């Protein structure tokens, strides 16, 4: 029983490491602002088109940055949830033997 629980814990750690290698994106204004993040919800990059930046005011830029960041984080959440769900199904399949099923 403990072997299976230990294996499940190791699997969860593997998933976390894998999520660090998956990039997700959020963008607004047809790509004028692009946010890159990991599937673990860590922002890894911000790109703002120079032409857009010249014409944008502070409030507009702040609002669009928030929107792009939230899009990237929502995408990260979807990827993370899908990975966890797939892993949970694998783990539950392996754990069913513990209960005599």
C-alpha positions in Angstrom: 0.0 0.0 0.0 2.8 2.5 0.9 4.6 1.6 -2.3 1.6 2.8 -4.3 1.2 5.9 -2.3 4.9 6.7 -2.7 4.6 6.1 -6.4 1.6 8.5 -6.6 3.6 11.1 -4.8 6.5 10.7 -7.2 4.1 10.9 -10.1 2.7 14.2 -8.8 6.3 15.6 -8.5 7.0 14.5 -12.1 3.8 16.3 -13.3 4.9 19.5 -11.5 8.3 19.3 -13.2 6.7 18.6 -16.6 4.3 21.6 -16.1 7.4 23.8 -15.7 8.5 22.8 -19.2 5.1 23.6 -20.9 4.7 27.2 -22.2 1.3 28.8 -22.5 0.4 32.2 -23.9 -1.9 35.1 -23.5 -2.2 37.9 -25.9 -4.3 41.0 -26.6 -4.7 43.6 -29.4 -3.9 41.1 -32.2 -0.6 40.1 -30.5 0.6 43.6 -29.6 1.0 42.4 -26.0 2.1 38.7 -25.5 2.5 37.0 -22.1 4.4 33.7 -21.8 4.0 31.5 -18.7 4.6 28.0 -17.6 1.7 25.6 -17.0 2.7 26.0 -13.3 1.5 29.6 -13.6 4.9 31.3 -13.6 5.2 34.3 -15.9 8.3 33.8 -18.0 8.0 36.6 -20.6 6.3 39.8 -21.6 6.5 41.2 -25.1 5.0 44.5 -26.2 5.1 45.7 -29.7 7.0 49.0 -30.0 4.6 50.6 -32.4 1.7 49.8 -30.0 3.7 51.0 -27.0 4.3 54.4 -28.7 0.5 55.0 -29.0 -0.7 53.5 -25.7 -1.3 55.4 -22.6 -0.5 54.1 -19.1 -4.0 53.1 -18.1 -4.6 51.3 -21.4 -1.3 49.5 -21.1 -2.0 48.4 -17.5 -5.5 47.1 -18.4 -4.3 45.2 -21.5 -1.4 43.7 -19.5 -3.8 42.4 -16.9 -6.0 40.9 -19.5 -3.1 39.2 -21.3 -1.7 37.9 -18.0 -5.1 36.6 -17.0 -5.5 34.8 -20.3 -2.0 33.2 -19.9 -2.9 32.1 -16.4 -6.3 30.7 -17.5 -4.5 28.7 -20.2 -2.0 27.5 -17.6 -4.8 26.4 -15.4 -6.5 24.4 -18.2 -3.2 22.6 -19.1 -2.5 21.9 -15.5 -6.0 20.5 -14.8 -5.8 18.3 -17.9 -2.4 16.9 -16.8 -3.6 16.3 -13.2 -6.8 14.7 -14.4 -4.9 12.3 -16.7 -2.5 11.5 -13.9 -5.3 11.0 -11.4 -6.9 8.5 -13.7 -3.6 6.6 -14.0 -3.0 6.7 -10.3 -6.6 5.6 -9.4 -6.3 2.7 -11.8 -3.1 1.6 -10.0 -4.6 2.1 -6.5 -7.8 0.1 -7.2 -5.8 -3.1 -6.4 -5.3 -1.8 -2.9 -9.0 -2.2 -2.1 -9.5 -5.6 -3.7 -11.1 -4.4 -6.8 
